[in-house]
Amino acid sequence: MSTYPVITLRPADGVAVARGAIEPGTPVADGVTAAERIPAGHKVAVREHRSGEPVTKYGQIIGFAKEDIAAGRHVHVHNLGMGEFARDYAFGVDAKPTRLVTPAATFQGIRRPDGCVATRNYVGILTSVNCSAHVADLIADAFRRHPILGLDPLAPYPNVDGVVALTHKTGCGMAMGEPLRLLRRTLAGYARHVNFSHIVMIGLGCEVNQIGAFLEEQGLGDRIRSMNIQSLGGTRKTVEAGIDFVKGILAEANVVHREPVPASELIVALQCGGSDGYSGVSANPALGIASDLVVQNGGTVILSETTETYGAEHLFTRRAVSPEVGQKLVDLMHWWEDYTRKEGSEIDANPSPGNKAGGLTTILEKSLGAMAKAGSTNLVDVLRYADPVTAKGFVFMDTPGYDPVSATGQVAGGANLVCFTTGRGSVFGCKPSPSIKIATNSAMYRRLEEDMDVNCGTILDGEESVEQAGRRIFDLILRVASGERTKSEQFDFGSSEFAPWQIGATV
């Protein structure tokens, strides 16, 4: 560990990251002292930068000096901004064969009759439209556990993890075409999700997203029981019918057991939210180690949040298994450039106020830290939002950067477990898939320990290496996939966070 109170990620970097708050006059590099107070997780210049000169971190450009920056100065939004620079996509030059582990690790999974493996066993209530959301919630509420009151309607069914209503704010008054196709693709992904034993879908009756057309389009006629409020005679009758349906299938849903299955059955969604200046230093690279272990054991990891990969995509295209896969990622970036321009915004608007308070300055910096979650293996496929994930290895899915919308797409694609890193302290769940929360720093972990599953602040504290923390995360992934409940599950997170991507006009 450096004798200076900073983290230098690459020897040639122009900035270093403060381990904690640094007071003026503190040495931060050979011959360099802090010229002003540097907040914890923020950047300090370790050499002089002239106005317009690129500033590097992770060995990559994170922005350009907006003015002359003296060594020892705080580097942030006041003196660092975006700029254009060439990216060498060099499709596939860094791709290399993945070394598979033998024998593969195992976990205790639930194998469905079709051979797919679940990590949880829920009964799902989906809605075709927002107009049926409350009815769906009333049905699920009839089966909600109330441990404080000592009430558990599911006590006779110990193998059922819960009855969950996943509602949304659209389905009618929406543009036809891609907006409707995207919603249906998302709902179909959840309807088919391996972590659901049974599905009932509640509609109003006059919505754009007609259940009959949805079932026919997606080939789900045999998978879903559907109910229509207008046809059944209103709220009370639909709620009663929904409750009766769930009561009628609980015994069947309960007839499952866990058995040893290979880790190749894992499909892990990689997420980050409430990121800070430590995210790309501790939790994200540690999750990257765990991601490599998932892939080396034959499994799949899904990275998303396209706007939080912008500016770093050339590092992924170099790992693409083919030029076609690499070009698909580049095309996504161009789409987002056009999309944000039409909306009168820009991709660099992505870092939130919390991100910036935590030390992140530009989307380039955020992207370089975020991409570390995906580890070092080949990019094998690039998918649309909520497309089914069929490839083994590292897959990229197009999603916005907003965490609930992004994770919803990943789970619709088939993710049976979520790993979520956070520096500021996001609380999050994503039913029907369990969500592991990974803290970037020890101070936040101690403050929000009831919500965090893993502390990667140990890396910053010098207590373990990135590799050690990554293996610890991988071991927890196997335990959670085997049924160990995460902190977010203990708080019953995961239904309100269902958020399909809404794109297109509301009419």
Secondary structure in CASP SS format (residue, H / E / C, confidence):
PFRMAT SS
TARGET T0000
AUTHOR 0000-0000-0000
METHOD secondary structure of the structure
MODEL  1
M C 1.00
S C 1.00
T C 1.00
Y C 1.00
P C 1.00
V E 1.00
I E 1.00
T C 1.00
L C 1.00
R C 1.00
P C 1.00
A C 1.00
D C 1.00
G C 1.00
V E 1.00
A E 1.00
V E 1.00
A E 1.00
R C 1.00
G C 1.00
A C 1.00
I E 1.00
E C 1.00
P C 1.00
G C 1.00
T C 1.00
P E 1.00
V E 1.00
A E 1.00
D C 1.00
G C 1.00
V E 1.00
T E 1.00
A C 1.00
A C 1.00
E C 1.00
R C 1.00
I E 1.00
P C 1.00
A C 1.00
G C 1.00
H C 1.00
K E 1.00
V E 1.00
A E 1.00
V C 1.00
R C 1.00
E C 1.00
H E 1.00
R C 1.00
S C 1.00
G C 1.00
E C 1.00
P E 1.00
V E 1.00
T E 1.00
K E 1.00
Y C 1.00
G C 1.00
Q E 1.00
I E 1.00
I E 1.00
G E 1.00
F E 1.00
A E 1.00
K C 1.00
E C 1.00
D C 1.00
I E 1.00
A C 1.00
A C 1.00
G C 1.00
R C 1.00
H E 1.00
V E 1.00
H C 1.00
V C 1.00
H C 1.00
N C 1.00
L E 1.00
G E 1.00
M C 1.00
G C 1.00
E C 1.00
F C 1.00
A C 1.00
R C 1.00
D C 1.00
Y C 1.00
A C 1.00
F C 1.00
G C 1.00
V C 1.00
D C 1.00
A C 1.00
K C 1.00
P C 1.00
T C 1.00
R C 1.00
L C 1.00
V C 1.00
T C 1.00
P C 1.00
A C 1.00
A C 1.00
T E 1.00
F E 1.00
Q E 1.00
G E 1.00
I E 1.00
R E 1.00
R C 1.00
P C 1.00
D C 1.00
G C 1.00
C C 1.00
V E 1.00
A E 1.00
T C 1.00
R C 1.00
N C 1.00
Y E 1.00
V E 1.00
G E 1.00
I E 1.00
L E 1.00
T E 1.00
S C 1.00
V C 1.00
N H 1.00
C H 1.00
S H 1.00
A H 1.00
H H 1.00
V H 1.00
A H 1.00
D H 1.00
L H 1.00
I H 1.00
A H 1.00
D H 1.00
A C 1.00
F C 1.00
R C 1.00
R C 1.00
H E 1.00
P C 1.00
I C 1.00
L C 1.00
G C 1.00
L E 1.00
D C 1.00
P C 1.00
L C 1.00
A C 1.00
P C 1.00
Y C 1.00
P C 1.00
N C 1.00
V C 1.00
D C 1.00
G E 1.00
V E 1.00
V E 1.00
A E 1.00
L E 1.00
T C 1.00
H C 1.00
K C 1.00
T C 1.00
G C 1.00
C C 1.00
G C 1.00
M E 1.00
A C 1.00
M C 1.00
G C 1.00
E H 1.00
P H 1.00
L H 1.00
R H 1.00
L H 1.00
L H 1.00
R H 1.00
R H 1.00
T H 1.00
L H 1.00
A H 1.00
G H 1.00
Y H 1.00
A H 1.00
R C 1.00
H C 1.00
V C 1.00
N C 1.00
F E 1.00
S E 1.00
H E 1.00
I E 1.00
V E 1.00
M E 1.00
I E 1.00
G E 1.00
L C 1.00
G C 1.00
C C 1.00
E C 1.00
V C 1.00
N C 1.00
Q C 1.00
I H 1.00
G H 1.00
A H 1.00
F H 1.00
L H 1.00
E H 1.00
E H 1.00
Q H 1.00
G C 1.00
L C 1.00
G C 1.00
D C 1.00
R C 1.00
I E 1.00
R E 1.00
S E 1.00
M E 1.00
N E 1.00
I H 1.00
Q H 1.00
S H 1.00
L H 1.00
G C 1.00
G C 1.00
T H 1.00
R H 1.00
K H 1.00
T H 1.00
V H 1.00
E H 1.00
A H 1.00
G H 1.00
I H 1.00
D H 1.00
F H 1.00
V H 1.00
K H 1.00
G H 1.00
I H 1.00
L H 1.00
A H 1.00
E H 1.00
A H 1.00
N H 1.00
V C 1.00
V C 1.00
H C 1.00
R C 1.00
E E 1.00
P E 1.00
V E 1.00
P E 1.00
A H 1.00
S H 1.00
E H 1.00
L C 1.00
I E 1.00
V E 1.00
A E 1.00
L E 1.00
Q E 1.00
C E 1.00
G C 1.00
G C 1.00
S C 1.00
D C 1.00
G C 1.00
Y C 1.00
S C 1.00
G C 1.00
V C 1.00
S C 1.00
A H 1.00
N H 1.00
P H 1.00
A H 1.00
L H 1.00
G H 1.00
I H 1.00
A H 1.00
S H 1.00
D H 1.00
L H 1.00
V H 1.00
V H 1.00
Q H 1.00
N C 1.00
G C 1.00
G C 1.00
T E 1.00
V E 1.00
I E 1.00
L E 1.00
S C 1.00
E C 1.00
T H 1.00
T H 1.00
E H 1.00
T C 1.00
Y C 1.00
G C 1.00
A C 1.00
E H 1.00
H H 1.00
L H 1.00
F H 1.00
T H 1.00
R C 1.00
R C 1.00
A E 1.00
V C 1.00
S C 1.00
P H 1.00
E H 1.00
V H 1.00
G H 1.00
Q H 1.00
K H 1.00
L H 1.00
V H 1.00
D H 1.00
L H 1.00
M H 1.00
H H 1.00
W H 1.00
W H 1.00
E H 1.00
D H 1.00
Y H 1.00
T H 1.00
R H 1.00
K H 1.00
E C 1.00
G C 1.00
S C 1.00
E C 1.00
I H 1.00
D H 1.00
A H 1.00
N C 1.00
P C 1.00
S C 1.00
P H 1.00
G H 1.00
N H 1.00
K H 1.00
A H 1.00
G C 1.00
G C 1.00
L C 1.00
T C 1.00
T C 1.00
I H 1.00
L H 1.00
E H 1.00
K H 1.00
S H 1.00
L H 1.00
G H 1.00
A H 1.00
M H 1.00
A H 1.00
K H 1.00
A H 1.00
G C 1.00
S C 1.00
T C 1.00
N C 1.00
L E 1.00
V E 1.00
D E 1.00
V E 1.00
L E 1.00
R C 1.00
Y C 1.00
A C 1.00
D C 1.00
P C 1.00
V C 1.00
T C 1.00
A C 1.00
K C 1.00
G E 1.00
F E 1.00
V E 1.00
F E 1.00
M E 1.00
D C 1.00
T C 1.00
P C 1.00
G C 1.00
Y C 1.00
D H 1.00
P H 1.00
V H 1.00
S H 1.00
A H 1.00
T H 1.00
G H 1.00
Q H 1.00
V H 1.00
A H 1.00
G C 1.00
G C 1.00
A C 1.00
N C 1.00
L E 1.00
V E 1.00
C E 1.00
F E 1.00
T E 1.00
T E 1.00
G C 1.00
R C 1.00
G C 1.00
S C 1.00
V C 1.00
F C 1.00
G C 1.00
C E 1.00
K C 1.00
P C 1.00
S E 1.00
P C 1.00
S E 1.00
I E 1.00
K E 1.00
I E 1.00
A E 1.00
T C 1.00
N C 1.00
S H 1.00
A H 1.00
M H 1.00
Y H 1.00
R H 1.00
R H 1.00
L C 1.00
E C 1.00
E C 1.00
D C 1.00
M C 1.00
D C 1.00
V E 1.00
N E 1.00
C C 1.00
G H 1.00
T H 1.00
I H 1.00
L H 1.00
D C 1.00
G C 1.00
E C 1.00
E C 1.00
S C 1.00
V H 1.00
E H 1.00
Q H 1.00
A H 1.00
G H 1.00
R H 1.00
R H 1.00
I H 1.00
F H 1.00
D H 1.00
L H 1.00
I H 1.00
L H 1.00
R H 1.00
V H 1.00
A H 1.00
S C 1.00
G C 1.00
E C 1.00
R C 1.00
T C 1.00
K H 1.00
S H 1.00
E H 1.00
Q H 1.00
F C 1.00
D C 1.00
F C 1.00
G C 1.00
S C 1.00
S C 1.00
E C 1.00
F C 1.00
A C 1.00
P C 1.00
W C 1.00
Q C 1.00
I C 1.00
G C 1.00
A C 1.00
T E 1.00
V C 1.00
END
